């Protein structure tokens, strides 16, 4: 007699044999959980209002939709620019398994979601699961009351009251990196210039700075070529998120719905990208635990530390006040979050800054002239120390960094999900499939939204007809006189970038490496530089010479 149940069970046994090896008998329960969850998500999608009336690119396979074009393109944001030019600032794209995603670059809508609505548009489950997997439950992962509590707790560490101490840390570490470069130049063929891959040195320098400024801790990343933490960060995003396969894109779309213990279990499977994440997380967590142990012992012996992030977190952890008290796991997560975000994103911006300077000798000279004027002013007032006011007088350097953030945004995409029904208002109408023009979009609860900061930063309606052109002067003239609706690209400036560029340009000249070939924006989780002749790893070789 035909036994459907027997065939079904044997088929599942075969398909899920790898999973059974890992978790043995509970596999049927896990499978049932996944199937019920998928059914729930399908029902939610059917109830959600459709955005199918919006124009958009032709989707790829049902399993991945437009995710390959969005996340695994040949060059970061190349399809973002094409879609925005063709369909406008609000369009419909497809995610994995037919998921409808609203793709936005409209300034008014972006400003509303990011700056006005508070926690109405939280990070989707998949994004939070990825963040939790890589860096834990820190500020980037947190949401709602948890995020507000963590932000309030850490705000004092982001103030400029300790600027002199910060400045000395910047200078000492940048000086150490420059000494290494001088030795490399002196050992070159002519002793005047050599090709240096600046990515390694900038990343290690920024890691040292975030350690000293943020945690009062010396990572010694520039002293030890085999530093475990620095090595774990090296090419992390390039090796894990560059050119993701369809299978990885599908897996990432689903793991947000799985219990975290299951995600951690899957992470330990011997798959290359997952194994790389696991190895990095293990090193970063151990370093965080070591820092917590040392600082806690200092606190218990009467040394309460200063205004650095780690001291603040330790005091909160040992506090009896439930409104500020946090757990050991939260401290570890904050440290791993700040170690990665605090050095990797800034390092990436600096790399792109050096890349643009190497191609723009005029900007190099302008900034050097500003530096000379600032140094003269400091000398004339009988001082030796740089102040925030001094930095604010450097208009061209400020314009250069603003253009850097506009042209090379470190995080090109931001993902959100509507927590309730809403209406988005657009700054300019978009045309629907049936030829209508609309300036409002009804949003249903659960609607996934992808915001392209990279494409917004190239909108001609905001930045002018030359939005696709690198031009720092735009922040010195017409944009300053005619501001438009923005999402805060100019507020992202960080003092360490200004100080670092000052130190480097006073001592070195940067030019392209004539033998290396073209540099491109790699589509990883952050916008990283890579050489077309050697893709797959973060790399920016430049010809460096003494000024």
C-alpha positions in Angstrom: 0.0 0.0 0.0 1.2 3.5 -0.8 2.6 5.0 2.4 2.9 8.8 1.9 4.0 9.4 5.5 6.8 6.9 5.2 8.0 8.5 1.9 7.7 12.0 3.3 9.7 11.2 6.5 12.5 9.4 4.6 12.7 12.4 2.2 13.1 14.8 5.1 15.6 12.5 6.7 17.7 12.8 3.5 17.3 16.5 3.0 18.1 17.5 6.6 20.8 14.9 7.3 23.5 17.6 7.9 21.2 19.3 10.4 20.5 16.0 12.2 24.2 15.4 12.6 24.4 18.6 14.5 21.2 18.6 16.6 20.1 14.9 16.4 16.5 14.2 17.4 15.0 17.7 17.8 15.3 18.3 14.0 11.6 17.6 13.4 10.6 20.2 15.9 13.0 22.7 14.3 11.6 21.9 10.9 8.1 22.3 12.1 9.0 25.7 13.7 10.5 26.9 10.4 7.5 25.8 8.4 5.0 27.5 10.8 7.1 30.6 10.7 7.2 30.7 6.9 3.4 30.2 6.8 3.0 33.1 9.2 5.2 35.4 7.1 3.3 34.4 3.9 0.0 35.3 5.6 1.5 38.6 6.8 2.6 39.4 3.2 -0.9 38.7 1.8 -2.5 41.1 4.3 0.0 43.8 3.6 -0.8 46.7 1.2 0.8 46.3 -2.2 3.4 48.6 -3.7 3.2 46.8 -7.1 1.9 50.0 -8.7 5.4 51.6 -8.4 7.9 51.3 -11.2 11.1 49.3 -10.6 13.7 47.0 -12.2 12.8 43.6 -13.5 13.4 41.1 -10.7 15.7 38.2 -11.0 14.9 34.7 -9.8 12.1 34.4 -7.2 14.6 33.1 -4.7 16.7 36.3 -4.6 14.7 38.9 -6.5 16.9 42.0 -7.0 19.2 41.2 -4.1 22.2 40.3 -6.3 21.9 43.7 -8.1 21.6 45.4 -4.8 24.1 43.6 -2.6 26.5 41.7 -4.9 26.9 44.0 -7.9 30.2 44.3 -9.7 30.7 47.7 -8.1 28.9 49.1 -5.1 25.8 51.2 -5.8 26.2 51.0 -9.6 22.6 49.7 -9.9 21.4 52.2 -7.2 22.5 55.1 -9.5 20.9 53.4 -12.6 17.6 52.7 -10.9 17.2 56.2 -9.4 18.0 57.8 -12.8 15.5 55.5 -14.6 12.6 55.2 -12.1 12.9 58.2 -9.7 13.4 58.4 -6.0 10.8 55.8 -4.9 10.4 52.4 -6.6 9.6 48.8 -5.9 12.2 46.0 -5.9 12.0 42.3 -4.9 13.8 40.6 -2.0 14.2 36.9 -1.3 11.2 34.7 -1.9 9.2 37.5 -3.6 9.4 40.0 -0.7 8.2 43.4 -1.8 10.7 46.1 -0.8 10.3 49.9 -1.1 13.5 51.4 -2.4 13.9 55.1 -1.4 16.3 57.9 -2.2 13.8 60.8 -1.8 15.3 63.4 0.6 12.0 64.2 2.4 11.1 60.5 2.9 14.6 59.6 4.1 14.7 62.6 6.5 11.3 61.6 7.9 12.3 57.9 8.5 15.7 58.6 9.9 15.3 61.8 11.9 11.6 62.4 12.6 9.8 59.2 13.5 12.0 57.9 16.4 11.7 54.2 16.5 8.7 53.9 14.1 11.0 52.4 11.5 13.2 49.9 13.3 15.9 47.7 11.7 14.4 44.6 10.3 14.9 41.2 12.0 17.4 40.0 9.4 19.6 43.1 9.8 19.5 42.9 13.6 20.3 39.2 13.5 23.4 39.9 11.3 24.5 42.7 13.6 23.9 40.5 16.7 25.9 37.6 15.1 28.9 39.8 14.2 29.2 42.3 17.1 26.6 41.4 19.7 23.8 43.4 21.3 25.5 46.8 21.3 24.2 50.2 20.2 23.9 49.2 16.5 21.7 46.2 17.4 19.6 47.8 20.2 16.2 49.3 19.5 13.5 51.3 21.4 14.0 51.7 25.1 17.2 49.6 25.1 18.8 51.8 22.4 17.7 55.0 24.3 19.2 53.7 27.5 22.5 52.8 25.9 22.7 56.0 24.0 22.0 58.1 27.1 24.6 56.2 29.0 27.4 56.6 26.4 26.7 60.2 25.4 29.3 61.7 27.7 32.1 59.7 26.0 31.3 61.4 22.7 31.7 65.0 23.9 34.7 67.2 23.0 35.5 68.1 26.6 38.6 65.9 26.5 39.7 67.1 23.1 43.4 67.8 24.1 43.8 64.2 25.3 42.1 62.9 22.1 44.4 65.1 20.0 47.5 63.7 21.6 46.4 60.2 21.0 45.7 61.0 17.4 49.1 62.6 16.9 51.1 59.9 18.7 49.6 57.1 16.7 49.6 58.9 13.4 53.3 59.8 14.1 54.1 56.2 14.7 52.4 55.2 11.3 54.3 58.0 9.6 57.6 56.8 11.0 56.9 53.4 9.5 56.2 55.0 6.1 59.4 57.1 6.3 61.4 53.9 6.9 59.7 52.2 3.9 60.5 55.3 1.7 64.1 55.4 2.9 64.5 51.7 2.0 63.1 52.2 -1.5 65.2 52.2 -4.7 65.6 56.0 -4.9 64.9 56.8 -1.2 62.4 59.4 -2.2 59.1 57.6 -2.8 57.6 54.1 -2.7 54.3 52.3 -3.2 52.4 51.7 0.1 49.2 49.8 0.5 47.7 52.3 2.9 44.7 50.1 4.0 46.6 48.0 6.5 48.4 50.9 8.2 45.3 53.2 8.3 43.2 50.4 9.8 45.8 49.6 12.5 46.3 53.2 13.3 42.6 53.8 13.8 42.3 50.7 15.9 45.0 52.0 18.2 43.3 55.4 18.5 39.8 53.9 19.3 41.5 51.7 21.9 43.3 54.6 23.7 40.5 57.2 23.3 37.5 54.9 23.7 38.8 52.4 26.3 42.0 53.8 27.7 43.6 50.6 26.4 46.6 50.1 24.0 46.0 47.5 21.3 49.6 47.8 20.1 48.3 47.2 16.5 51.2 49.1 14.9 53.9 47.4 17.0 52.9 43.8 16.4 52.6 42.7 12.8 50.7 39.5 13.9 48.4 41.3 16.3 45.4 38.9 16.6 42.7 41.6 16.8 44.1 43.6 13.8 44.5 40.4 11.8 40.9 39.4 12.6 39.7 42.7 11.2 41.8 42.5 8.1 39.6 41.9 5.0 36.7 40.9 7.3 33.9 42.3 5.1 35.8 41.6 1.9 36.0 37.9 2.8 32.5 37.6 4.1 30.2 39.9 2.1 31.9 40.5 -1.2 30.3 38.7 -4.2 27.8 36.7 -2.0 26.3 33.7 -3.6 22.6 33.2 -4.1 22.6 30.6 -1.4 24.2 33.1 1.1 21.7 35.8 0.1 18.8 33.4 0.8 20.3 32.3 4.0 20.7 35.8 5.3 17.1 36.6 4.4 15.9 33.7 6.6 18.2 33.7 9.6 16.4 36.7 11.1 13.4 34.5 11.8 15.4 31.8 13.6 16.1 31.7 17.3 19.6 33.1 18.0 20.8 29.8 19.5 20.1 28.2 16.2 21.9 31.0 14.3 25.0 30.6 16.5 24.9 26.8 15.9 24.7 27.3 12.2 27.5 29.8 12.4 29.9 27.1 13.7 29.3 24.9 10.6 32.5 24.7 8.4 31.2 27.1 5.7 33.9 29.6 4.7 32.1 32.9 5.3 30.3 31.7 8.4 33.6 30.3 9.8 35.3 33.6 9.1 32.7 35.5 11.1 33.0 33.0 14.0 36.8 33.3 14.1 36.6 37.1 14.2 33.9 37.2 16.9 35.9 34.8 19.1 39.0 37.0 19.0 37.0 40.3 19.5 35.0 38.9 22.4 38.2 37.7 24.1 39.9 41.1 23.8 36.7 42.7 25.1 36.7 40.4 28.1 40.4 41.1 28.9 39.7 44.8 28.8 36.7 44.5 31.1 38.7 42.4 33.6 41.6 44.9 33.8 39.4 47.9 34.1 37.1 46.3 36.7 40.1 45.4 38.9 41.3 49.0 38.7 37.8 50.3 39.7 37.6 47.9 42.6 41.0 49.1 43.8 39.8 52.7 43.9 40.7 53.9 40.4 37.3 54.8 38.8 38.8 55.7 35.5 38.0 58.7 33.4 35.5 59.7 30.7 36.4 57.0 28.2 33.7 54.6 27.1 35.0 51.6 29.0 35.2 53.5 32.3 31.6 54.7 31.8 30.4 51.1 31.1 32.3 49.6 34.0 30.8 52.2 36.4 27.3 51.4 35.1 27.9 47.7 35.4 28.9 48.0 39.0 26.2 50.5 39.8 23.3 49.7 42.0 21.0 52.0 40.0 18.8 49.8 37.8 18.2 52.8 35.4 21.9 52.6 34.3 23.1 49.2 35.3 24.0 46.9 32.3 25.2 43.3 32.1 28.6 41.9 31.2 27.2 40.7 27.9 26.0 44.3 27.1 29.5 45.7 27.9 31.2 43.1 25.7 28.7 43.9 22.9 29.3 47.7 23.2 33.1 47.1 23.1 33.0 44.9 20.0 30.6 47.3 18.3 32.8 50.3 19.0 36.0 48.5 18.1 34.6 47.6 14.7 32.5 50.6 13.9 34.8 53.1 15.6 37.8 52.1 13.6 36.7 50.3 10.4 34.2 52.9 9.1 36.6 55.9 9.8 39.5 54.0 8.3 37.5 53.3 5.1 36.6 57.0 4.8 40.3 58.0 5.3 41.3 55.5 2.6 38.9 57.0 0.1 40.1 60.5 1.1 43.7 59.5 0.3 42.5 58.0 -2.9 40.8 61.2 -4.0 43.8 63.3 -2.8 46.1 61.1 -4.9 44.0 62.0 -8.0 43.6 65.7 -7.0 46.9 67.5 -6.5 45.1 70.9 -6.4 43.1 69.8 -3.3 46.3 68.6 -1.7 47.9 72.0 -2.2 44.8 73.9 -0.9 44.8 71.9 2.3 48.5 72.3 2.8 48.1 76.1 2.5 45.3 76.0 5.1 47.5 74.0 7.4 50.4 76.4 7.1 48.0 79.3 7.9 46.7 77.5 11.0 50.2 76.7 12.2 51.2 80.4 11.8 48.2 81.6 13.7 48.9 79.1 16.6 52.5 80.4 16.7 51.5 84.0 16.7 49.3 83.6 19.7 52.3 82.0 21.5 50.7 78.5 21.6 51.6 75.1 20.4 48.2 73.2 20.7 45.5 72.8 18.1 42.0 73.6 19.2 38.5 72.9 17.8 38.3 76.6 16.8 41.5 76.1 14.7 39.9 73.2 12.9 36.7 75.1 12.2 38.7 77.8 10.4 39.9 75.3 7.9 37.1 75.7 5.4 38.6 73.8 2.5 39.6 70.8 4.6 36.0 70.8 6.0 34.6 71.0 2.4 36.9 68.2 1.3 35.7 65.9 4.1 32.0 66.8 3.4 32.5 65.9 -0.2 34.3 62.7 0.9 31.3 61.6 2.9 29.0 62.5 0.0 30.9 60.8 -2.8 32.1 57.7 -0.8 29.5 56.9 1.9 30.9 54.2 4.1 27.5 52.5 4.5 25.7 52.8 1.2 22.4 51.2 2.2 20.2 51.4 5.3 17.4 48.8 5.9 14.2 49.6 7.9 10.8 48.1 8.5 7.5 49.9 9.3 6.2 49.1 12.7 2.7 50.4 11.9 0.7 51.8 9.0 2.0 55.2 7.8 2.1 57.6 4.9 5.4 58.8 3.3 5.5 62.2 1.7 7.9 62.7 -1.2 9.8 65.9 -2.1 9.2 65.3 -5.8 6.5 63.2 -7.5 7.3 59.8 -9.0 5.5 58.2 -12.0 3.6 54.9 -11.4 3.3 52.0 -13.9 0.0 53.4 -15.2 1.4 56.8 -15.8 0.1 58.6 -12.7 2.3 61.0 -10.7 2.2 60.6 -6.9 3.8 62.4 -4.1 2.6 60.2 -1.2 3.0 56.5 -0.6 0.8 54.6 1.9 2.9 52.3 4.0 1.6 49.1 5.6 2.9 47.6 8.9 5.8 45.3 8.1 6.8 47.0 4.9 10.5 46.5 4.2 12.3 49.7 3.1 15.8 50.0 1.6 17.3 53.5 1.7 20.2 54.1 -0.6 22.4 56.8 0.9 24.8 56.3 -2.0 22.1 57.2 -4.6 20.7 60.0 -2.5 24.2 61.5 -2.4 24.2 61.7 -6.2 20.7 63.3 -6.7 21.0 66.2 -9.1 17.9 67.8 -7.4 20.0 68.1 -4.2 23.6 68.4 -5.3 23.4 70.0 -8.7 23.9 68.9 -12.3 27.5 67.8 -11.4 26.3 65.4 -8.6 28.3 62.6 -10.2 31.5 64.6 -10.2 34.0 64.8 -7.3 34.1 68.5 -6.4 34.8 69.7 -2.9 34.2 73.3 -3.8 30.4 72.6 -3.9 30.4 73.0 -0.2 32.1 76.4 -0.4 29.7 78.0 -2.9 26.3 77.3 -4.3 25.2 74.5 -1.9 26.1 76.7 1.0 23.9 79.5 -0.4 21.0 77.3 -1.5 20.6 74.4 1.0 18.1 71.7 0.2 16.4 69.0 2.3 19.1 66.7 3.6 19.7 63.6 5.8 22.7 64.8 7.7 25.6 63.9 5.4 27.4 67.1 6.6 26.9 66.2 10.3 28.9 63.0 10.1 32.3 64.8 10.3 34.7 63.5 12.9 37.6 65.3 14.4 40.1 62.5 14.0 39.8 62.7 10.2 40.6 66.4 10.2 43.6 65.9 12.5 44.8 62.8 10.6 44.7 64.6 7.2 46.5 67.5 8.7 49.3 65.3 9.9 49.6 63.3 6.7 49.5 66.2 4.3 52.1 68.2 6.2 54.6 65.3 5.7 53.6 63.3 2.6 52.4 63.7 -0.9 50.1 61.1 -2.4 49.8 60.0 -6.0 48.4 56.9 -7.8 50.4 53.8 -8.2 51.1 53.7 -12.0 51.4 49.9 -12.1 48.4 48.9 -10.1 45.6 49.9 -12.4 42.0 50.9 -11.5 40.6 51.1 -8.0 36.8 50.3 -7.6 34.2 50.5 -4.9 33.6 47.0 -3.8 30.1 45.9 -2.8 30.7 44.6 0.7 28.8 45.6 3.9 30.8 48.8 3.7 32.0 50.6 0.6 35.6 49.4 0.5 38.4 50.1 -2.1 39.7 47.2 -4.1 42.1 46.8 -7.1 40.5 45.4 -10.2 43.7 43.5 -10.8 43.4 41.8 -7.4 39.7 41.7 -6.4 38.5 40.0 -3.2 40.6 41.9 -0.6 40.6 45.5 0.6 43.6 47.2 -1.1 44.7 50.8 -2.0 48.3 51.0 -3.1 49.5 54.6 -3.5 52.8 56.3 -4.4 53.8 58.0 -1.2 56.7 60.6 -1.1 58.0 63.1 1.4 56.8 66.6 1.1 
